């Protein structure tokens, strides 16, 4: 990926993006380029199934991305042959449709243009068909009850601009359409068929041409609930100029219907016979010079819940002939995807392949998609996750799960590096805690180590707001705080420690000592989804590996987790259930939902704060690691304390708050616990203070606020005072995250990363007072390219502690409201 340069002294390269898919039907599109597009909050994300990595996120939308669509679909790839440039459509909840230019081989992308603002409400579905190498017809539907048909004309040269015009607008009344499909009628007239379905439980078929006038030609009324998906097959040629179309539809009535549109010449059927034929055999209509008879070919019953998606297998090019495989992929909220094909002898459509997510925590699929070669199928589910299966069989089908990119599907509020920097721990309002790490043995085409989600330590029943890693030696532990009054302490099980060793390609022998100390293999989820109970080594060995008790599969019971040591990155089904960490303690005391957590560098104290609207509730609690007793309650603020940070020597505790105040406490360890004293409190900003960060080597710190400023302060312990050293020039938006690291300790030079409410990140070079330059100085070293940054609020920035300062590479992690976690390599020259 192309790095962002900063004046020659600094360059930034994004090495990882983790993000989940928006939980919306029609959100995913898999094109002939081999890349998958999907919406991740307000961004359009592109991922490569071969590497299981998100390649980029495209900024531009100001609302949630509802749907994506490659203009050149798998069905139309034969019309244009191989091409370097692909176009992508995306529609958002504010009615905006954008066109993107994508160069898959070069890994380049840019916005091409925005559709005229016709839709007044969110775009719910997009469909397209190529009518020539440079012209595409697209249709879009919205909650405003209007279906628009668009003509996009692409430039014959790669550097030219594309043009767009609205051909027609179809009003469908008070019950909007939510499913669309377009196809071309064979012949010289360039006639088009548009099928649409939605809340009125009917399928409406429209006919039109490139001049733009579309008229409704028939209605199909067999479904008994909302239509959720429609897809035209390629025409099946029968000889003598005749052909058939097949239209597949799915509905919330749990059924799939296949409709046959049989062609005949207009002379074969007299006008007077249309009414009687339509009554007996089904609707008849004319498209161009061809007359079509519509009949119900088959009714497919097999799913046990709403069928959100149906899609024909992409056509296969055999020489000059284009063959349409009689194969349909369906995806349902019953947690399964099915492949349907007609039986060779009887022609009866049967379910021949079923794949799915059997995890107890799964809640079904929103969509299913074919790869262009028909050898892979992809689903996206309620949990924001992807599921990919590939047929690896020889002679017979054998569909096996494959790696996919994973991530949170709601705002990511906090993250922290592990003690040794081996992994990144993140928490989110999707009620999960996740661990991302580089898997050393897996490298991409550029020989770069690829990151993956390797564990999901906590799956909770409340939105999780904050987290901290317990520093120091010993086993991995963390404390998380959610929208509840309890902080929870977790400890790594043996299965995770061994998996982490595989990820870093270490010898397993160095676990001998921990193997004796850590007697917990994994954890089980409790019935209410709040506590996670340990699975001990002895009980795990005694428990049978399989059970014949059918009750275990019922909804009334929760199956036991099977803690597993993974030798390759786990997939969603394994992560959601078999990588939990046991909960060791609960910390009671706060009166409201937890908001901020921090552990000191010695690993002896944890500080916590909660949401507050009074001084009593806004207390900062101190907890002693090990005994987990409350050893201090620090009072200073009157509203929520938004962030807490310990100085490097653990002698000072800094707190910033919604009340625009900052506080500095001195901490002294005693035999009875900890003595604390408020040494300074002042109104630091004119608006809420969202972020703070200590200079890692001095008693200096930075604060960032909604007033768009960052201020640098110094603490004088002798005089118990805090002095303002500098105010950075005003930023473009509210400052919501800060992280300070040191590059050269001898000259006191470092980097200050600044994250903003608009998702952008800047890195400033800062120099504290030294012999050569006694005054504090700060200059903007680099403004990261928007294509590298978040598209919504940056909630946290964290530098990885550097042991090898000579490498010249620093690692910066970020998380934000756009559901994403990002890792950057910052090259310091």
N, C-alpha and C positions, 0 to 999 in steps of 0.2 A: 504494500500500500504506500502511496506517495506520502512522504513526510511533509509536515509543515515547517517551514524554515523561519527563523527569527533573527534576521540580520547577520547571519554567519556564525554567531556565538552559541546558538541554541537551535536544535531541531527536535520536533516531536513526531513520533510515529505511534499510531494506535495499533496495538497488538491483539486486542480482544474486545469483543462486544457480546454481552449476554443479555438477551431480552426474550420475553414470551410474546406470543401472538395475541392480538386483541380477540376477545371471546365473542366474535360476531360472525354470522354466516356470510359467505362470499368474500372473506377477508384474505384468502390465499389464492395465488395463481402460479402455476408451474408452466413455463414456456419452453419452446424448442431450443432456446439458448442453453437449457440445462439449469438455469437459475430459478429460484423460488422467491417470489415477492410476497410480503405480508405487511399488515399494519401493526406497529408497535406504538401504542398511544398515538401521538400526533405525527410520528415518523413513518416513512415507508422503508422497511428493512429488506435487504437482499441477502439471501444465503445460498451457499453452494452445497448441495447434498453430498457431493463426493468428499469434501473436506469436513463437512459438518460444522462449518464456521460461518458466522454472519460477516459478510464482506463490507457492508456499509449501511448507514442509515441516512435517508434523504430528508433534509429539512425543507419545509415549505408550507405544510398545512398548519392551520391554527386551531384545528379541532381534531377529534379522534378520527383516525382513518378507518372507514367502514368496509371498503372494498378495493381490490386491486385487479387489474386485468392486463395481460400482455396483449398488445394489439395484434401481433403475429402469434396466433395460437398454434397448438400442436396440429390442429386439423388443416391449417392453411400453410404450413411450412413448405409443402411441395410447390406452392404457387410462386415462391420467390427464390427458392434454392438457398444456398448458404449465404449469409450476410453478416457483416461485422456489427452493424448498427441495429439495435432493437428498441422498440418504443413500448413504454409502460404507462398505463392509465391508473390513477388512484382517485378515489372519491372519499370525501370526509363528511362529518356530521353537520358541518355548516353549509353544505350544498356545493362546495367547491370541487371541481374536477381538474386535475393537473396531468400534464404529459411530460414524461421523462425520457431522455435519451440515454441508452445503456449500451456500452461497448464491453461485452462480457470478456473477450480475450484480453483486452487491455486494462480491464478493471477500472474503467472510467465511466462517469455518470454526471449528468447535469440536467437541470430543469429546462424543458423546451418551451412550453407555453402553458397558459391556464385557459380553460374553457370560459366562454362568456357566462356570467353569473345568472343562469336561467333558473336553477332550482332554488326554492325558498326554504327548503328543509334538507335534512340529511340524505345523501346519496346512499341507496341500499343495494344496488346491483349494477354491474357494467357488463356488456357483452360486445364483441366485435367480430367482423369478418373482413378479410382482405378480398377486394374485388379485382385488384390488379397489383402489380409490384409497387405502385406508388399511391394507391388510393385504398382507404379503409372506411367502412361504414360501422359506426358504433351506436349503441343505444344505452341510455341511462335511465334509471327509475329512482324515484325519491318518495319520501313520506308526504310530500305535498300533492300527491295524486297525479303527477304529470310524468309521462314518459317522453324523453327527447331522443330524436334520431339525429346523429351528427355525421358529417363527412369530413374526414381528415385526408389532406393531400400532402404527401411527403415529398421533399426535394429529391431529385434524381441524384444530386451530389451530396456527400456526407456533411459538408459544411453549410448547406442551404437550410433555410427555415421551412417549417411545415405550416400549413394553413388549415383553419378549421371553420366550418359553417354549420349552422343548425338547419337541417332539412325539414323537420316536422316536429310538432309537439302534440302528443296525444293525451287528452284528459280522460282519466279513468274513473273519476268520481271520488266519493268519500272513502272507498276501500282501496288503498294503494296496492300497486303491484310490487312484489318482492323478488320475482324470478323472471329472467329474460334469456332468450336464446335466438341468435340470428343465423341464417344460412342463405346461400345463393342457390337459385334454381338453375339447373343446367340449360344452356341455350344461349342465344345471342342477344337476348333482351336485357340481361343483367337484372332480372327480377329478384326480389328478396322476400324471404318469409321471416316474420318476427313472431315468436311465441312469447306470451307473457302470462303470468299467473300470480295470484296473491290472496288477499283476504276474502275475496268473494267466492273462493273455492272453485272457480272456473279457469279453464285455459282459453285464452283469447289468441287467435291466429290472425295476424295482419299481413297484407301483401302490399308491396311497394316497389319502387325502382329508384334509380339514382337521381331522378328529378325531385324526389323527396316526399311525394304524397303517398301516405300509407292508409289503407282502408281495411276495416275488419271484415274478414271473409267467413269466419266460423267460430263457434264456441264449443268447448268440450267440457261436459258437466259431471263426470263420474265421481270425482273426488268428494269426500264428505268433510274435509277440513282444509285449512290454508294450504295453498300450493307453495312449496319451499324451493324447488329446483326444477329446471327444464334444460334439456339438451337435445339438439338436432344431431342426427348422424350425418355422415357424408352420404350423398346419393348412392344407392346400390343399383348399378346398371344391369338391366335384364335383357338387353338386345332389342333390335328393331326400334330403337329410339325410346324405349320405355325404361322407367326407373322407379324406384321406391325410396321415399324418405322414411326414417323412423324417428319419432319424437318420444323421449322418455321423460316421465314426470314423477315427482315424489311429493309426498304430502305429510302433514301432521296426522293424517288418519292411519299412518304406519304402513301404507301400501305404496307400491311402485306400479305405474302403468306404462305400457309401451303402445304407442299409437302408430299405425302404418298409414302413410300418405302415398297411395298408389296412383301412378300417373296414367293418363290416357290422352290421346289426341282429342282436341276439341270437337272433332267431327264424329267421334264414336258415341257421343251421348247428346241426344236432342235436349233443347232447352226445356221442353215440357216434361221431360223425364226426371229432371233434377230433384223436384220435390218428392216424388215417390221413391227414388233411389236413396235420397238422403234420409227419408223416414225409415226405410228398411235396413240399409247398410251403413248409414252414417253420413255426415255432412259431405257435400261436394262443393268445390270452389275452383276458380280459374286463377292461375298465376302466369302472367305472360301469355304464351300460346299453349300452355299445358293445363289440363284439367286434372284435379286430384280428388280421389275418393278417400275419405278418412274413416278408419275403422280401428277398434280396439284389438291390438294384436295379442296382448297378454297382460295378465294381472299377476304381479309378483308379491307374494306374502311370505315373510320370513323374519322381518324385523319386529321387535317387541316395543319399540318406542318411535317417536317422530323420526322420519327420514329426512334429514336436512340437505342431502346432496346426492345427485346421480350424475354420472358422466360416462359417455361412450369412450371405449378405448380408441386412442388416436389411430388414424388410418395408416396402412402400410403401403409403401411404394414398391411395387414389383415391376421393375423395368419401366415401362410407360404407363402401366395400369395402377390405379389407386384402389386398394382393397380396404373395405370397411369391416374390421373384425366384429362379429356379433358377440360383443362382450361389454358388459356394463358394470361399473363400480358404484356402489352405494355406501353411504356413511350415515349412521344413525346415533341418536342419543342413547341407544341401548348398549353402547360401548363397543360396537362391532362395525367393521366394514366387510362387505360381501362382494364377490365377483359372480355375476350371473351370465350364463350362456345357455343357448338352446341345445337340448340333447340331439345327437346326430340322427338317431333313428326316428324319434317321434316329433322332434321340433319343439318339445315342451321346454320352456325356460326353467332352468334349475340353478340353485345356489351351489357353485362348484368350489369356491374358496371362501373361508371365513377367517378373518384375523381381527384381533381386538385387544383391548386393554382390560386385563382381568384384575387389576389392582382394586382393593376395597375402596380406595379413596377416589377412584375414577368416576366421572359423571357424564361420559358420553362424548361423541364427536360432532363437530359443527360442519365438517366438510371433508371430502375425499378427492384426490387428484391422481391422475396417471402421469408417469414420465412419458416423454415423447416416444420411447421405444417400447412401451407397454410392459417393461420388465420390473418396474418399481411402482409402488403406490404410497401415497402420503396422506395422512390425516392430521387435522388439528382439533384439539379437544377443549373441553370446558376449563381445564386447568392451565390454559395458555400454552400447552405443550404440543410438540410435533411427534408424530409416530410414523416411521418409515419402514416399509418391508420391501425386500427385493427377492425375486425368484432366482434362487441359486441352484435349482434342480437341473439334472441332466436326464432328459427323457420324460420326466414327470415333474410336476410343479412342487416346489419346496420354498415357501415364502418365509424368510427369516428377518427378524428385526435388525435395523441398522442404526448407526449413530446419527443423531441430529443435534443442532444447536438447541440449547435449553436456557431458560431464564425466568425471571419473575414476570407475572402478568398484572402487577399493580405497582404503585409507586414504591421505589426502593429508598428507605429513609436513612439507613446507616450501613456502614461497612467498616471493617477493621482487618489489618494484616495479622497473621499468626505471629507467635513469638519469634520464629526463625524466618518468617516471610515465605514459608512454603505454600501457603494458600491464602485465599481471600474469603472472609466470612461476611455475608450480607443478610439484612433483614428487610422485610417488606410488608406492605398492607395486604399482600396476598396470603398472609398468615403463615408464611414459611421462613425458615432460616436455611440458607444454602451456602455450600462451600465450592468455590471455583479454584482450579489449580492447573498449572501446565502439566501435560502428560508427556514426559521427556522422550518416550519412544515413538510418539506420533508427530510427524513433521509434514508440513505442507510442501507444495511444489517449490516454494522459495527457501526450503530447508529451515523454516521457522517452527519452533515448538508450538503446538496448538494447545489452547486452553479448553477445559471441559468442566462441567459440573460433576463433581465426584461424590458428593454426599448431600443429604438434606437432613441435618441434625434435628430440626424442630419443625413439626407440622402442627399448627396450633389452632385454637378456636377463636382467637382474637387477632386483630391487626397488630403487627409487631413494629414498634417505633424506634428502638435503640438496642445497642449491643456493645459489649466490651469483652476483649480477650483478657484472661488472667495472665499477667506477665510472669517472668521468672522461670525456674526450672520445674521439672515434673511433667505430669500428663497435661494434655491440652484441655483447657476448661474455658467456658465463656458464660457470661450473664446476659440475659435478654430481658427487655421490658416491653410490655404490650399494652393494649387498651384495657388493662386491669390493674388492680392495686398491688399486685405481687410481682416481684422480680424473681426469675427462675435461673438456677445454676445447673449447667450441664457439663458432663465429663465425657471425653472421647472413649469409645469402646475399643476393644482389641481389633475388631474387624476393620475399623477405620484406620487405625495405625498401620496395619499391614497393607491396606489399599493405598495409603499415602506413600508408603515405601515403593510400591509398584509404580505409582505415578512418577516418582522421582528416580526410578530405576536404581534403587539402592538395594544392597544386600539385606535379606530378611534376618540375617544373624544378629544384627544390632538391636533386635527387639527382645533378646533373651531376658534382659533385666526387666523390661516393661511387662513382658509376658507373665512374670511372677507377680508383679505389682498389680497389673490390671486384670481383674478376675471377671470383668463384665464383657460379654461378647457383643451385645447390641441392646436394643430396646424395643418394647412393644407399646403401641398406642392404647390408651385407656378408652373406655366406651364413649365418654363425652368429648374426647379429643383435646384434653387440656394437659394431662400429665402423661409422661412417658416412663414406663416401668422397666427396670433393667432385666436383661436375660443373662444369667450367670453361666459361666463355662460349664460347671458340673450339670446344671439342669439342661443345658443345651445338648450335652452329650447323652443324657438319659432320655430326652424326648425323642419320639420316633420321627423319622423324616417324612412319613406319609401317614395319612389317617383314612380309615374307611367310614368314618362317621359323616354321613351326609349332612348333618346339621351344621358342620363347619362352613358349608357353602351358603347357608341361608343368610338372609339379611339381618336376622336378629342377633347374630354372633359376629365377632370380629376375628378374623383368622390371625394366627400368630405370625409375627415377622420371622424371617429367616436371615439373620445377619450373615453377610457374605463378604468374603475378601475378593475384590475385583482385580483381575489382571488386565482389564481394558476398561475404558470409561463406561459406566453403567448407563442404561437407558431409563426412560421415564418410569416404567413399571417397577424397576428395581429401586430407583431413587425414592419414590413416594412412600415406600413401605419398609424397605430392608436396610436403610442407612441411618436410622434414627439413633440419636444419642440418649442415654438415660439421664433423667433429671435427678440431681442429687440433693438439692435444697430449694426451699422457697423463702424469699425474704419479705416478711410482712412489715408494714409500717406506714407506707404512704396512704394518703387519703383519696387520691385520684389516680388517673391513668398515668403510667410511667412515660417519661418523655426523653430523658437523657441519662446516659451511664458513662462512667470512665473508671479505669483501673490505673493505679500508680505504677511506676516503672519497676518498683521492687516486687510487685505482685502481692502486697500485703493489705492494701485498702481498695475498696470500691466505693465510688461516690455515685449517688443517684438523685434524680429530681423527677417531679411529676407535674402534670398540668395544674395550674393554680390561678385563683383570682383573689387570694388573700395572703397575708404574710405568714400565717400559721401553716397553710398548706404548701407554700412555696419553699419550705425548708429543704436543705440539701442533707441527705442522710449519708453517713459514713458507715461502712460495713467492714468488719475484719475478716479477711480471707482465711478460710480454714474453720474457724468457729462459727463464722457467719452471724456474729452478734452485731447489733447496732452499737457503735462506739462514739457516735457524734451526730448532733443535729444542728446544722449551721443555718442561722437566720440572718437574712439581709434583704431579700427581695420581696416584692409584693405581688408579682405576677410570675408566670411560668419561667423557670430557668431553662433557657434553650440549649445551652451547651456548657459542659464542665471539662476542664483540662488541668492535669497536674504538670508542674514544671519538671524539668529533667531530674533535678535533685530531690524531687518529691517534697520539698520544703514549703511550696506554695501551691494553693489551689485557686484557679481562676474560674469565675462564673459570670455569664452574661445572661440577660433576661429580656422578656418582653416589656418590662417597665423602663427600658432604655438605660438601665444602670449596669455597671460592671462592679464586681466585688473581687477582692483578693484576700484570701485567708492564709495565715501562717499555720503550719501543722508541725507538731512536735510529738514524737512517740514517747510514751511513758509506760511504766509498769502496769498501769491500770487501763491503758488504751491509747488514746490520742488526745492531746491538748490542741485546741484550735482557737485562733484569735482573728477577728476581722481587722485587718491593718489598713484597708482602703476601700472606699465606696464612692463612686461618683457617676453623674449622668454623663455618659460618654458620647451619645449620639442623639439626634433629634427624632429618630424613629426606632422601631424594634431592632434590637441587636440579635442577629441570627447566628453569628459564628465567631469563634475565637481560635487562636493558635499560638503556642509558645515558640519562641526562638529556642531551638534544641540545645544551645550551649550557654545562653545568658538569660538573665531575668528580664527579658523583653517579650512582648506579645503583641499580636495584631487582633483587631476587632473589626467585624464587617456588619453593615446595617442595611435596613430598608431605605435609609436616606442616601444610598448609592455611594457611600464613602467607606474607605478602609483607613483606620488609624493605627499608628504604631506607638506603643507605650513602653516605658521602663519602670521597674519597681526598685525602690530604694528601701531595703529592709531596715536599715539603721534609722531612717527617719519615718518609716512606715508611711511612705508616700508613693503615689503613682504619677509619673510625669509624661506628658504628651511629647513624643519625639518628632512625629511627622504625620501629616495627613496626605494620603495619596490623591492625585487628581480624581475628580468625580468620574464614576463609572457609568456605563450606558444603562444599567438597570440595577435593581436591588442586589446587594451582595449577600449571598446565602451560604457560602462555604469558603473556608480558608484552610490552608495547610502550609506550614513553614518547614523547610529542610535546610541543612548546611552543606555547602559544596566544599568549602575550604575553611577549616577551623582556625588556621593560623591567621588568616586575613579577615575572619568573621564575615565571609561572603556566603550568601545563600540564595534560595529561591522561595518565593511566596506564590503559591497557586491560589487563584481567586475564581470562584464559581458564582454565577449570577442567576437571577430569576428567569432569564430568557434562555438558559441552557448553555450559554457560552462560557468559555474558560480562558483566562489569561494567566500567564506566568511572569512574575516580576523578579528582576534581579535586585536583591537588597544587600546592603553593606552596613553592618553595625559599626559603631565607633571603634577605631584602632589607631595605632601610632601614626600611620600615614594619613588617614582621613578621620579625624575625631568625630565629625558629624555624621548622622545617619543619612543614607542616600538610597533612593529606590528608582529604578527605571523599568519600563515595560520591556521585557525580553522577547515576548512572543504573544500574539493573539491567535489562538488555535482556530484553524479553518472550521467554519460551521458544519462541514460534512464530517468532521472528526468529533464534534461536540454533541451534547445532549440537545434535545429540542424543547425541553421544558426545564423547570427549576432544578438546579444542581443542589442536592441535599447534603452531600458530604464529599470531601476530598481527603485522601490519605497518601502520604509518601511512604514507601517501603524503606525501612531502616537499612542503610548501606553498610556492609562490612568491607567491601572491596571498593574503595573510593577511586582507585586507579583505572577502573573500567570505563569511566566517563559516561556511564548509563545509569540514570535514576529511573525508578518505576513509580508512576503515579496512578492511583485508582480513584474512580469517581462513580457516583450513583445519583439517580435523580428521579423526578416525577414521570419521566418518559419510560419507566419500567426497565431501564437498562443499567447494566454495570459495565464499566469500561476500564481498560488498563492501557496506559501509555508508556512507551519508552521515551524518556527525555535524554537526548544526547547533549552533554555539556562538553564544549570544545575548549 
